[in-house]
Amino acid sequence: MTMRRLTELRGGRIYDPANGIDGERRSLFIDDNGYLAAPPRSPAGIKETLDLEGCVVMAGGIDIHTHIGGGKVNLARMMLPEEHLASLVDRTRHPWPGSGIATPSTLTAGYRYAEMGYTACFEPAMLPSNAREAHMELADTPIVDKGAYALLGNDDFLLRRLADGASDSEIADYIAWTLHATQALAIKVVNPGGINAFKFNQRKLDLDEENTAYGVTPRQILLSLARNLNRLGVSHPLHIHGCNLGVPGNVHTTLATIAGLEGLPAHLTHVQFHSYGTEGDRKFSSGALAVAEAVNRAPNISMDVGQIMFGQTVTESGDSMRQHAGSAFASPRKSVLMDIECDAGCGVVPFRYRDRNFVNALQWIIGLELFLGVSDPWRIFLTTDHPNGAPFTSYPHLIRLLMDRAFRQDMLATLLPEAVAASHLGSLDREYSLYEIAILTRAGPARSLGLNTLGHLGIGARADIAVYRDHPDRERMFSSARYVFKNGQIVVKEGRVVATPNGATHVTRADYDAGITRTLDDYHARFMSVRRRNLMVSDAEIEDLGGSPLCLHPVRRQA
Amino acid sequence: MITLRLRAPLPCQVDASGLQPSLVRGMDIAALSRVKLRVNGKAHPLGEFFTLSGKPDSTTLRITGVTPALQGLGNEMREGLLLLEGNCGDAVGAGMRAGELRIMGDARHRLGAGMRGGLIRVSGSVGDFAGGPLPGAVSGMRGGTLLISGDAGARLADRLRRGLILVAGSTGPAPASQMIAGTVIILGAPGDSPGTGMRRGSLLLKAGAGALPPTFVQTGVHELSFITLLMRHLETLDPCHARALRGFRRVRRWVGDRGCSGQGEILFAGH
């Protein structure tokens, strides 16, 4: 028997919440196939040793919600040419040049994520009719693993079938077919039914308000999708961008949504934009504590925050109803709003968050109140809804805000005093630990998405590892990893990209009855501009054209 | 003044945006010749391509033998005097903030694109979109002065937002297209359709225009006091061409483009 030769990472403090390891000093062993292995029986089994004295070791970071692929990303890039001119990356810094901060080029996005120790990113809004382009864009993003959530809930087909009282099994088949056809990992719903209602001149749609064209309510759509995803056994529950994003008073909609899910598992995304009250002189206040309490009480609910940071960014969303309202505040003053193949919409609105603006300052506060208010770190994930709240490159700053109370208070003191006076943030003393940060950015997302070999450092896990030099300034520490391993290969050294392998594409598949394909064939022949088969993204397109190995995640076995 | 003389033709396009007047302040020739220039993805010392001479006694930099292969000359310039002898490439002086840039020769497209301040003088002719926007930007030049002794290409002063542009020669089609505000003077023959999509601002034409867009409205003959002020201002910058403004004492004024907000004006001299 040939001895397997291992690489030893020695002396680092390990933070691996999935295996309950909190800062223990121990060695990790990487085998030749890029997986973590058990310690060898004799020292002869060790090929080389890397001394990580004074370092913090975590699994590679996982971003559960970041808009880095698809048509809207390209629109945003074209709308902010000045950002690209101002952020050209010198060729000595990265293997290939690129540009962009809020709208990074594919290469720059991959490099920047890797430099921060992230090794997997998930695009949360892939329109089924746009899936091919989204996957090609993700394929062009180097180093990181990727995956995408398909958008349902505003498509003409689903709304028609719901209006006609379709059975759960038909909807489940349709969901399973969509997952397969678009090579998706999960299903997302954006402003359920609202994007569609916008096309029929409705400018808002509450949870129980009917879409005038179909007579279907957002509540029906949410329940149908959540119930059937659960029935199919898809690991990541319905990814919900709820009704009334950004509307003062939408905290009530969010609370009603949580209650209305009737215990079904669900993930609420960028909750910061959905936690606004109407108290105070300006009729805009924080609803963060109420939402955090509701989430704390509902074990079926997970959420990510969508923290905002001050500065220039661009908002990209499928929610054309809300983006239409937001376009009045565009900075620079331009925007794109469009329908896409009756699937959903698309709205791109550049935006600058200002710390001297009452609403923006309170948005910043609300995001942090949510982080500090939700008690279970396994059910809250660290996001800025890149680039809607801020570019993902602000994660290290955000981590410092969570871990360092004094720093948080200093930053709070620089905001508009009226906004500070209207918040409880100053009285919240909680500081996140490194262990909890590892849950928020690694273990939690991996568990929620059902990625068994990612987000932890146990034996058999993929050797996607981030090594940081321990430093009291957590922003500095997390900005630039000392080493990053991807599949056991060193891709970042001292904060610099040294290798650019292709990451895998994570997908999930559930069985569906062939009857749905016949129904969809007829539907596409009658109403759509392409045939059903043209819509489907094949495995070969991902693996051969995209150069990205497919990583298939089975659904849970049904009892 | 420090002079850089390009010794031999460059092997490829070179990013010369670092060759700024501010660079020469307090730097001796030896130190300057070691400054790095990126050529083909690698850093090379300046001395490899240029012969350096002169004294660093002022923030004045003279570059002779300029070719279009030197890209980004005077980009984002903030101070001093930059003298360019030879024919320049695209986007010279783009994003310039202050100082003076003199070109003894021609310049290609997008001269002074998106500039915010300072003065650019060109002895020869320029390409399209002089004083216009950087690709994709909302507005063109936002301040400063552009004095062109020769001709200009198509769409001079496109989306101009503020500042003064004078062209002594003729221009290509649609000068002052989509102009937002500011002042443009053309002493030679303007191209067709001047002021297309103009929102505000003044376009002064010495010669008759071939075809004015149909969305302009004539408002009669005027004597405008701002012409005198403009003439006095130009006398400090360019006395020779300032004299030509005398013809604008009485002007025929057209207002447009009524196809958009339409508060711009085209003023014809000699009435």
Interface residues (C-beta under 8 A of the other chain):
Chain A: M78 M79 P81 E82 L85 D90 R91 T92 P332 R333 K334
Chain B: R38 G41 A43 L134 P135 G136 A137 V138
